[in-house]
Amino acid sequence: MLHLTIRQLRIFDAVARHLSHSRAAKELYLSQPAVSMQIKQLEQSVGLSLFDQVGKQMHLTEAGQEMLYYTRSIAQQLEEMDAMLSELKGLEYGRLNIYAVSTASYFVAQLLAKFIQQYPKIKVSLNVANRDSVIKLLADNSADLAIMGQPPEGTDTLSQPFMENPLVVIAALNHPLTKIRNIKPKQLAQETFLLREQGSGTRGVAERYFASHHLKLPTHMEMDTNEAIKQSVQAGMGLGIISMHCIELELEIKRLQVLDVDHFPIMRHWHVVHRKNKRLSTAANAFNQFLLNDAKSQTILATSK
């Protein structure tokens, strides 16, 4: 009979995801020695090594891979039990764990504030990460709901659009193109662009836009955040393609300008995403419906389109 605890399984899951005691400790707000001790006790209980250390690289052993499968199955069962108990309690004591891509963070907090006004006793956790991390967290069943512009394809998830996401071309106020109307793709192709990394939603839009006009992607620099793009565009380093939701403040205080470009804005949508086989809690269902129905009538959405 195995003697192990839920805490040990959660720590094991974090170490298995990060393949690092230190990164798992940071995520769990524990000391590295505490994490190492729990893993050692778990291995002693199992009677097998769960990790191999090869140089500086940590790997799951065959036993570790099997343990991870069952650990995640147990975690899902516990979440479903928690969801069932939350349903019995109603929305008085619900919990909601949301992950959003960095671009969505500009409006998600405001939406959550309006949601919490309706359900003040729900405990909400909002986490912001890049798209790849959010997709991984969905796959790991760590998120109740995720909000992103480009939902994952070919994965075990369900996604629903709930809000328009206009993408625009931005420039510094003194850029020569700010004085031109109906800018053509060939004119844009001569400029330097500040773009997100490969695989990001806005980078894909830029690539498809120029390819659709039989043009190569212009000279560009990669930036890992939207804030870096906005600051670089303001400094006159080039143009950017970004969601309108990211630049409302900069437009209001006149630090950036949206260019009048042929075939822009490109209209995309924000999506709310969850695993197909995940039983949503009452709180998660309520927020999901808020996004799909009520959120469209909120002032923030009406003014940001």
N, C-alpha and C positions, 0 to 999 in steps of 0.2 A: 504494500500500500504506500503510495507516494505521500509525503508530508511536505506540502508546499502552500504558499499563500498567494492571494490575489496580488498583493504588493510585489512579490517576487516576479510574478508573471508580467506585470506591467513594466517593471524594470527590465526584464529580459526582452520584452517587445521593443523597448526604446533602444537598448544596446544592439539588438538585431537590425533595427532600421538604420541606425547611424554607424554600426560596426565600429563603435568607439565608446569606451567607458566615460570619457570626459564630456563628449557631446551629449550623451544620454543624461549624464549628471546635470548638465546645464539646462536641458529641457525640463527635467523633473525637479529642479531646484534642490538637488541633493549634492553632497560632497562626492568626489570621485571614489574615495575609500569606501563610502557607504554603498555605492553601486557595486564596486568590485566584491565587497563582502557578501552582498545579496546574491550575486551571480555564483560565487563560490559555494554558498550554502545550497543554492538550487542544484548545482552540479553534484554536490554530495548527496542530496536527496534522490536525484535521478540515477546516480551511479555511473554517469557517462559525461564526457567532456562535451560541452555545447558549442565551444568556440576553439578555433585553432589560431595561433599567433605565428605568422610567417614574416619575420623582419618587423616592420612597423605596420603591416597589414593584418587585420583581423578578419577571419572567415568563419561562417557557420559550418559546423561539422554536419554529417548526415543526421545525427541525433538532434542537433540544433535546428535543422530544417524541419524535421518532424515536430519538434517541440513548438516551433513558431506557428506551424499550421494549426495545432490544437490550441495554442495560446490565443490566436485570433478568433477561432471558433468560440472559445469560452468567453472572450471579450464581447463578441457579438451577442451571445446568449444573455450576458449580463446587461448589455445595453437594451435588449428587447425586454428583459424583466423590468429594468428601470423605466422604460417607456410605458409598459403596461401599468406599473404602479402609479406613474405620473398621470395616466389617463383616469385612474380611479380617484386621484386627488383633484383632477381638473387642472385648470390653468393657474391655480393659486400658487403651486410650488414647482412649476415646470422649470426645466433647464434647456438651454439652447446653445449649441456649439457651432459657430459659423466661421467658415474660412472664406476670405475674399482675395482676389488678385489685387496687386498694389494699385492699379488704376481705379478699381472700384472703391477703394478706401475713401475717395473724395466725396462720395455720396452715401455709402452704406451706413456710416455712423449716424447721419441725419435720419435715414429711414428707420434705423433701429431706435432712435430716440422717439420717433412718432409711434412706433410699435409698442415701446415700453410704456408710453403714456396710456395706451389701452390696456396693457397687461403689466402693471407695475411690480408684481411679485415674481415674475419670471426672471430667473438668473441667466444672464446672457454673457457669453464669452465670444468676443470678436478677435480673430487672428488674421493677420495680413501676411501674405507670402507671394512668391512669384508663381507663375502658372504651373510650371513643372512640379513644384512642391505641393501646390493645391491638388493637382491630379493624383500625386502619390498619396496624399493624406486621404483622399476619397477612396483610393484603392485599398488603403490600410484600414478603412472603416473608422477613421479618426474624426471625421467631420459629419455633423448632422446634415448640413446644407453647405454648398459652395456657390459663390457668385463669381462669374467670369464672363468675359466677352466671347471667347472662342471655346465652346465646350469640347471635351475630349471625344475623339471618334474611335469607334471599334472597341469601346470599353463597356463594362457592365454598369452603365450609368443611365439615368434619365435626365433630360434637360428640357427646360421650358423657357421661352423668351418672355420677359416681363417689362422691358423698357428699351426705348431706342437709344442707340449709342452712336452719335454722329462723329465721324473722324474728319479732321480739318488739317489744312497746311498752315503752319504758323511761322511768323518772321518777326525780327526786331522792328521797332517802329520806324527806324531810319533806313530799312532795306529798300532798294530801288523798286522791287516788285510790288510794294505796298501801294504804288501809284498807278498800277496797271490793272485793268479789268479783264476778266475772262482769259486768264493766263493759260497758255497751251502746254500740253505735256512736253513738247520739245524745248520750251523755255525752261521748264522745271528741271529737265534732264541736265541742264548746264550748271545747275547749282550744287553746292555741297549740302548734304543732309546729315542730321543727327538722328540716328535710328536705334531702336531697341535691338537686343540680341536676336540671333537667328532662333526661330521657333516661337517668338512672341507674336501675338495677334496683329499688332500694328505693323511689325516688320513684314509679315505676310501680306498685308494690305498694300504696302508700298511696292513690294516685289510684283504683285499681281497687277497693280495699276500701270507700272511702266512696261511690263511684259505685254499687257493687252494693247498697248500702243506701239509695240515692236521696238521698244527702247530698252537699253541696258539700265540696270540699277545705277543711279548716279554715284559719283564719288561720295563716300559717307564715312562717318565715324560711329562706332557702336557705343551706346550708353546703357548702363544696367538699371537705371531708374528714370521715371518720367520727370522727376525733379531735376536730374542732371541735364535732361534734354531741354527743359524750360530755361534753366540758367544759361546753358550754352547758346541757345537761340537768342536770349536777351543780350548776351555778350557779343552777338554778331558773328558767331562761328559758322552759321549755316541755317537751314530751314529744318522744321520738324513736322512729323505727321503724328497727331495725338488726338485723344478723345476730347470733345468739347467740355466734358465734365471735369477735366483736369485743369482747365485754364480759366474758369469763371472769375476767380479773384484777379488774375493777371490782366484779363480784359477790362475788369471794372476799374482797376487803378492804372490802366493804360501802360502796361509794360510789354505787352505782346499785341500783335495784330493777326487776325485771320485773313489769309490771302483769298482773293477771288479767283479760284482755279477751276478750269473746265472739268466737269464730272466730279467735283467736290461740293459739299461734303459727301463722303461715302457713308451710307447708313448701314450700321450693323445693329446688333441688339445685345443687351445684357441678358444672361441666362442664370436661372437658379437650377442647381444640379445636385442630385443625390444618387446613391447606389440603388440599383433596381431592386435588390433583395433586402434593402434596409427598411425595417419597420419604423416609420417616423413617429416620434413622440407627439403628444398633443401640442406641445409648444412649437415643435418644428413644423407640424402641419399648419398651425395657426399663422406662423411667419411666412410659410410658403404661400398660403392663401392671401395673406396681406400683400405680398409682392405681386401675385398674379391678378388680384382684383383691386384691393384698396389703394395700393401704392400708385396706381396710374392717376388717381385723383388728387394726390398730394401736391402741394405747391412746388416742392423741389423739382418734381418731374415736369410739371407744366412750364416752369420758368427756364429749365435747362435745355429744352429742345430747340 
